[in-house]
Amino acid sequence: MFTYLRKRFARHITERSRRRARLVSKDGRCNIEFGNVEEQSRFVFLVDIWTTILDLKWRYKMTIFISAFLGSWFLFGLLWYVVAYIHKDLPEFNPSINHTPCVENINGLTSAFLFSLETQVTIGYGFRCVTEQCVTAIFLLIFQSILGVIINSFMCGAILAKIARSKNRAKTITFSKNAVISKRAGKLCLLIRVANLRKSLLIGSHIYGKLLKTTITPEGETIILDQVNIEFVVDAGNENLFFISPLTIYHVIDQNSPFFHMAAETILQQDFELVVFLDGTVEATSATCQVRTSYIPEEVLWGYRFAPIVSKTKEGKYRVDFQNFSKTVAVETPHCAFCHYNEKETKAKEKKGYDNLGFVMAEAGETSDTQM
C-alpha cells in the first residue's frame, strides 16, 4: 500500500512539474515572464499608454477609471476654492452685500468640490454658476471642460475597447482535451478536434501549429524553445474553412514530420509541447482574432480516434452532441510511423511482379532426324 501511494505521489509531482513547464495553457494564456528589464525599456509602456491600459486586468483598469475622475474633481475643487479664497468670496471674509463673487454659492471646500463635479460632468443644477467678475474663473472653467472631455473620451473608450476586444470572441472556440494518433485515409495522422460554439462564422480561418522542444545544434548550442512548423489540414484544406460545425484537423505523420521517429511506447518519454493556432476574422465585427491551445505528451493518445459528434434528426436538422466532443475510441493503429510505412510497402510489393534481369531466354535449334 505504501509503495502504491509513493508511486501515485511521484506521478502527481511529475505531472505538476510538467504543467508548470508548459508555455501555453489549455485556454491559450502564455506562461512566460520577463526579467531584468531596463528602466529605459519600461518607459516604452508609458509611451504606448493605450495598449498598456487595454492589457491591464479589470481590477486595475477600474481603479484607474475611478481614480481619474475622483482625482480630477478634487483637484479642480481645490482650484475653485483657491479662486474663491483669493477673491475673498468665502463667508469668513464677510463680503459686502454689493460684492459679486467669481462663483456663486461657493461657501467652502465641499461646495467647491460639488461645483467642480457639476462642471466636469455637465450636470448644471443652476444653483452654482460662474459670473463675469473674474477672468481667471472663466479660463479655469474652459480648461476643466476641455480636460473633462479628454478624460471621458479616453477612459470610456478604454472600457468599451476592453469589452469589444476580439480576444473575448476566442472564448467561444474550443479544442478537444486530447490529441489522438490513428490511421486516416490510409495514413498515420495526428488528429485534433475544434469547434465553434457560436453560429456566426469565423471568416478566412487558418489553422497551423508549432512544436516546441529542446534541441542541440551541431555546434553544441542548446535551444530551449526551438520551434518546428506543423502543418494541419482538413479534407477541404486549411484555409477559408466553413467553420459552422466541429472540424477534425489532422497532421500527416510522414518522413518530414517530427513525430515520425516517435512510437506508442516512447511518446510519453518525449519532451515537447504542441501549440495549435486558429486565426480568423469575426463575422460580426470584422476584427481578427487568434485562438490557441497546447498539448503535452500525456495529452497525445496513440491508437485512438474521436467519437462521432454530428447526427441528423428526424426533422432534417443537424445536431451536434458536445458530450462526445473530447470522447475517444480505441482503434487498431501501428505502434510507430516507421512500421506503418514498411507495412504499406510490403503489401504493395506483394501485389506486383518483378522481372529477373539475369534471366535470358534461349531459343532451341532445330533437331535433325536420327539415323538408324
Secondary structure, 3 states (H helix, E strand, C coil): CHHHHHHHHHHHHHHHHHHHCCCECCCCCECCCCCCCCHHHHHHHHHCHHHHHHHCCHHHHHHHHHHHHHHHHHHHHHHHHHHHHHCCCCHHHCCCCCCCCCECCCCCHHHHHHHHHHHHCCCCCCCCCECCCCHHHHHHHHHHHHHHHHHHHHHHHHHHHHHCCHHHHHHHEEECCCEEEEEECCEEEEEEEEEECCCCCEEEEEEEEEEEEEEECCCCCEEEEEEEEECCECCCCCECCCCCCCEEEEEECCCCCCCCCCECCCHHHCCEEEEEEEEEEECCCCCEEEEEEEECHHHEEECEEECCCEEECCCCCEEECHHHCCCEEECCCCCEHHHHHHHHHHHHHHCCCCCCCCCCCCCCCCCCCCCC
